[in-house]
Structures are given as C-alpha cells and as structure tokens.
Amino acid sequence: MILLWLLLGKYDKMIRTYIKIFLFLSSYSPLFIILAIKSYQYFYLVLSFVGLVVISNIVLFFVLFKSKKMSGDYYKINKIEDKSSQFLEYIIAYIIPFLGFNLLQITDVLILGILFFMIASIYINSDLIYMNPVMNLFKYKLYKVTTDSKEYMIISKEDIEKIKNKKIFIFSNGVGRTC
C-alpha cells in the first residue's frame, strides 16, 4: 500500500499516465485470466498473467478508494444518461484468446502486443479509464452527466436519481466519481 501511495504522490486531480496504464491492464484482467487458463502448462506465463491481474486490480481499487475520500464539487446537473451498457462494447476484445493465438510463437506474441499497444494508446489518450468491466462486476455504474459547462463520465454505485444531489470528484479529464 505504501508503494501505491508513493506512485500516486499527493494524488493530483489528474491521474498520471502510469496509473492509467494499470487501470487499462485491470480492465483486461478477465482476459488475462482466460489466457492464463489457456496456457496452464507454462508456469511462468501463468504467473505473469496472474501478476498482471493482481497488481492492476490493486491499483484500480486503490484509485477508487482514494477518489471516494477526496472532496468533490457540486455541479448543476442538467442531464444524466445511464451509459452502463458501454461496458458491453469493451467485451469484444475478449474474443482475442479464442482466435487461436499461440503465446509460444513469437509472431503471435508480437501481433498480440501490437494490438494491446494500440488499444492501450486509445484507452489512455482518450481518458477511457471509466471503461472497465471489472468495475461493472463490482456494481459500479457509468453515467454521462451534462452540467452547464461540460460533460463528464461518472463512475458510481449510486442509482441515477441519487446522482443529482451528490458531489462529484473529477479525477481525470472529463471523468469523475460521486463522493
């Protein structure tokens, strides 16, 4: 936990890029578990996938925990849309392990690496940190909130009606959570 605190520093309102990388990796932790099961006979490969799952999800829940404790601001909310169904769009990448990749062949590993690099670049540069099926598993909902000045994607366990009266902590560009 101390290591995570050092990584986050003072926990600025804007999440640092390396934290976004861990959040991206956590969003693919079910895929990593599938890949670990698929390559069960190779201990170090399984260990690598399990390590990615554990470390990235620790960072995810630390960020969610810390952001819940931060003080947010009230925004006059003009419109709220439930966007929780967007998690389903993210699932398409979970088809990858069923396409016949062989993680022992260097060409397949390079192709998979390039694919993940491209997805990670889009995820990180577009502030898509809210697109995380793991959060959906833990009952987080996704809302698009329109205020007088801007639109935000809000991560919350609250129902849509309760969002209107909550403070919002913005922890990345256009992304926040209820406090």
Steps between C-alpha positions, in 0.01 A plus 500: 500500500789733575638432151167604348497818708848583371387431143203731536691769687257758632230356272447795273159548341643378174604137505854445383562303180659201672194464723284504185714215366421293811132590468510385137661173605237447769228538238648198324554288810220255405674456165832439676333236716364333184846509343655357818253212496564446130876475562479310830791268416751792492555606860683829434243613246218427745693677775545807277128520421401452864752767603347746251153425634595543865712815466268680258190428709672618818572830323140518371345457843754732661409775250128441560551498877714816501266687266205420726680669789581813300275801526306576188305794371131546441402545139164608370401190309279564201484149360597146605524200271567143610795377293560172681431309180828637358680237704364246252682671214827439680435126513569458127873486574439194715453300182876523439602184692257296300649598165780246529790708626793285606685683775810287438549628145681830479292625205174446691643672807612797289159527332325483837745756640435743214124455542517567875730797443250656259206437734700634797596816307137572418391420857761721665504794257120518486456479879287189468592390852132462578475212247582219737287185519657414836330806651172379351550166678518694827171681430645828378278676251599741228315826441545785257428822689447833326559815702481865396862495386601144409413132465649245737504123514422411860576169672266430790327230698206737540178477303431765239260699722752533785772639274327838471570585864853367530834672486717393209876455526664542159811283496587518133406710199122469481486195728389497861314316768245588760619574852 
